[in-house]
Amino acid sequence: MLTAALAALLLAVPGLVGSGAAAAEPVTGATPSAVSATPSAVAPSESAPSASAPSAVATAPPSSDAPAETTPPATTPPPTPEPPQLDPLPTRLVTSLPLRVSGSGSDGDTVDVSAGAASVAGARCQAPVSKGRWSCALADPPDGPNVIIRAESRTSGLAQTGRVDVLSPPSIASQSGAATGGGVRGTAYPRATVTVTAETGASCTFPADSTGQWGCVLTGRLPDGPHTVTATQVAGFSSERSAKSAPFRIVVDTVAPAAPRITSPAAGTRLTPGAPAAFSGTGEEGDAVTVYASTDSGTSVLCTVAVMGGAWSCSGSLPEGAYTVSALQRDRAGNVSAGSNGVALTVAAPSSPSATPSPSRTPSPTRTPAPTAPPNTAPAVPPAAPGPPAPSRPDTDGWVGTPFSTTSAPQVDAASVPVWLRSVALALAALILLVLPARLLAATIARGRGPREASGARPSLFGRNRPRAELGEADALFGVRTAPSDAVAGPDAPAGRHASGPAQPVWLAPVVGAAAAALITLSTSVRDVGAYTRLLLAVALAVAAINAVWLLSARGLSRHLGVRVPRVVVRPWMLVIVAAAAIGSRLLGLEPALLFGLVLGTLFADDLGRARRGRVAALQLSATAALGVLAWLLVGVLPEPTGSVSAFVVELANALALVGIGSTAIALLPLGGLAGRAVFQWSLPVWLGISVVVDTVLFAVLLPVASLVENGSGLAVAGIAALAFAVLSVSAWLWERYVEPAR
C-alpha cells in the first residue's frame, strides 16, 4: 500500500507543478518564499526541476497554443469521388427509341450520357442526380453492334461505360407525296437488308450498299393513287428486325405520258456540222423531254430540257451525216412516253459558194454575214473537224463502258450470308430437279437407241451410242448394281476414241477459238464499234486462257500418274454449246451472262481406266473453276474504268470470271463427252462436291437470281417447271428400266 501511494504521488508531481505555476502567475503580491516552498516541499530530492519552475511557467503559453495547431489534422478527410453507376443495359437488340439510360450517383452532381462518338445531339443527354438517382433518354444513338454508352460525372470527371446493340428503322429519302412508278429509296445500316411494305400488302426487299443507300420497286397489288409505306431492316450483326419506320406517303403513277412533239426544225433542214442547232416542241407540263439523233450505227442524246408552259426548247450539235431526230418524255414518276414524230435532218458543210447565198432565208439584217461567209469558210471547216472525234453524246460510255466492264465485286461478310445460303439452296435444287433427272433421261434415250449402236458412231451430247454405260451410271443413282466396265468416256472424248487418229489441220484451233469468242460477245449488246472490237479481243484472250489451263492441268496430271501425255484435239461441235449459252443469255436478259468457252480437249488412250480419267477430269474442272474465281476476286479490287485501256483490263477480268465459272458449271453435266461424266463415273461424291461448290458460286455471283427469288410468281413458275421435268425424267427411266423389260 505504501509503495502504491508513493507511485501515485510521483505521478501527480507534474500536475501539481503545472497547476501551482498557473495559480501563482496572476498573484503579483505573493511572498517569494511561499512560491519557492512549493517545489521544495513537493520534491526536495529533485532540485533541477524545482529550479526550472519559472521557465516552465514562462513556456506555459506556447503549450496552451499547441492544441489549436493540431486541430486540422484531427478533422475527417473528404470521401474519395466515385464514378456514376449505370443500371444494366438491354442485352437484346434495341429497336425501340429513344433509349432510356439510368443509374445512381452523388446528389447535386450532373451526369453527361453519350452513345458512341456522340457526333449528333440525339446521341447525348444530361441528367441531374436527385436522391441518389439520375435518368435521361438518348433520342438517336448510332446503329451497330457494341455501341458504347458512357456516363460521366461533371464534378469528378469519372465515368462508367456499357455496351448495347442498336438498330433503328431505315429512312425513306424520297420526297413525301411525290409521284413514283412504285420505286422507293432511302438510307439504312450498311449492307443491311431493307424491306418496304405498303398498306395494300405490296412489298419489295433490297440490300443496302456499303454506304447504306438502297432502293427497290414495290411489286404486288399497288394500284395508281396515294399509298402509305413503311420500311424495316435486318443487319448482319443480329437476326432481329428493326422497328417500322414512320409511315411515308407516296403517289403511284404508272401511266405513261403522251408522246411529245417536235415542231422545229422542219424535216429536210440542212444543219452545219458542229454548230449549235435549236430544237423545240410541245409536251406535258413539268415533264422532262430528251431529244435523240439516230443513224444506222446508233443513237446519241442531243439535249434534255423540262417542259414549261406546255412547250420546250433546247440546243445541240451534230457531226456530218444523215439523222432522224425524235424525242421521249419522262414524267415525275419515271414513266416514259412513246416516241415523238421523227424529223429527218442532214448535217453537212456547204460544198460551194453557189449553194450558200439564200436571200429568202435571211430576212433579218443580223444574219447577213452568213451569206458572205461561205466563200471564205473553207478554213472554217477545220474548226468543225474536232466534232467527229468527240461524238455529240454527252458521255463516253459507248467508248469506255460495256456490260463486261460492269464490276460484280464479291461479297464475303456477315451481311451476305443470306445470299450465299440462298445460292446453296438453288445449287442443290438445280442438281436434284435438273441435272440428275437429265442424267436419267439420257440413260433412257440411250437404252432406246441401243440397237443402233455402232462402233464408229460419233459422240453425242446425250451419249446415244453408249446404252449400257449410260444405264449403269443412271442405276448408280439409286444404288442398282451393274457389271463394272472401264470402257467409258474420258474427260473430253467418249469411249471408242483412240489416242491415235487423223491429224487435225493447224488452222482449226484458232478458227474455232475466234468463232467461240465472237459467239460469246453476242451474249450482250454493244453499240459502239470501237468498244465491240476491244471487247472481242478481251473475250478471245479469256477463251485462250481458259482452254490453256484446261490442257495444261490434264498434261501435268498425266505425267504425275505415269501415263502417256494426252493428245490435244479441237472440238468444233462444242461451238453448239457456246452458241446456246451466249444466245440464251441474250434472249433471257441474263447480266452477267452464262457463258461456255471450252473448245479444246485432251485425248487419252482407251486403256487409261475409269479412275484415272475421273481424276484428270476432276483436276481440269477444279483448275478452270479456280481461274474463274481468281478473276472474279480481281474484278472486286480493280478501280472503275476511266478510259479504253482500263476498260479493257476490267473486261478481260470479267470475261475470265464469266467464261471460267460458266464453262466449269456446264462441263460438270454428266452427259455425253463432257468432263462431268468422267467424274460421275469415277466417284459420285466427288462429282456432287464439285458441282455444289461451282453451282453455288454461279448462282451467288454470276447470275441475277435475286430478282427471281424476290418475285414469287416467277420463282413458282420456275419451280413447277423444274419439278415437272424431274418427274417426267424419273418416270421415263423407271418405265424403260423396269416396266418395259417385264413386258
Secondary structure as UniProt FT lines:
FT   HELIX           2..24
FT   TURN            25..26
FT   TURN            28..29
FT   HELIX           32..42
FT   TURN            44..45
FT   HELIX           47..51
FT   HELIX           53..58
FT   HELIX           60..69
FT   TURN            70..71
FT   HELIX           72..74
FT   STRAND          85..86
FT   STRAND          99..104
FT   TURN            107..108
FT   STRAND          110..115
FT   TURN            116..117
FT   HELIX           121..123
FT   STRAND          124..128
FT   TURN            131..132
FT   STRAND          133..138
FT   STRAND          144..153
FT   TURN            154..156
FT   STRAND          159..166
FT   STRAND          171..172
FT   TURN            176..177
FT   STRAND          179..180
FT   STRAND          183..187
FT   TURN            190..191
FT   STRAND          193..198
FT   TURN            199..200
FT   STRAND          203..207
FT   TURN            210..211
FT   STRAND          213..217
FT   STRAND          225..234
FT   TURN            236..237
FT   STRAND          248..252
FT   STRAND          261..264
FT   TURN            267..268
FT   STRAND          270..271
FT   TURN            273..274
FT   STRAND          277..282
FT   TURN            285..286
FT   STRAND          288..295
FT   TURN            296..297
FT   STRAND          298..306
FT   TURN            309..310
FT   STRAND          311..316
FT   STRAND          321..330
FT   TURN            332..333
FT   STRAND          343..347
FT   HELIX           353..355
FT   HELIX           359..361
FT   HELIX           365..367
FT   HELIX           369..372
FT   HELIX           374..376
FT   TURN            378..380
FT   HELIX           381..384
FT   TURN            385..389
FT   HELIX           397..400
FT   HELIX           403..405
FT   HELIX           414..416
FT   HELIX           417..430
FT   HELIX           431..435
FT   HELIX           436..448
FT   HELIX           450..452
FT   TURN            455..456
FT   TURN            461..462
FT   TURN            464..465
FT   HELIX           467..477
FT   TURN            478..479
FT   TURN            495..496
FT   TURN            506..507
FT   HELIX           508..521
FT   TURN            522..523
FT   HELIX           529..561
FT   STRAND          567..570
FT   HELIX           572..574
FT   HELIX           575..588
FT   STRAND          600..603
FT   HELIX           606..608
FT   HELIX           610..637
FT   HELIX           644..667
FT   TURN            672..673
FT   HELIX           675..682
FT   HELIX           684..697
FT   HELIX           698..702
FT   HELIX           705..710
FT   HELIX           712..734
FT   HELIX           735..739
FT   HELIX           740..742
//
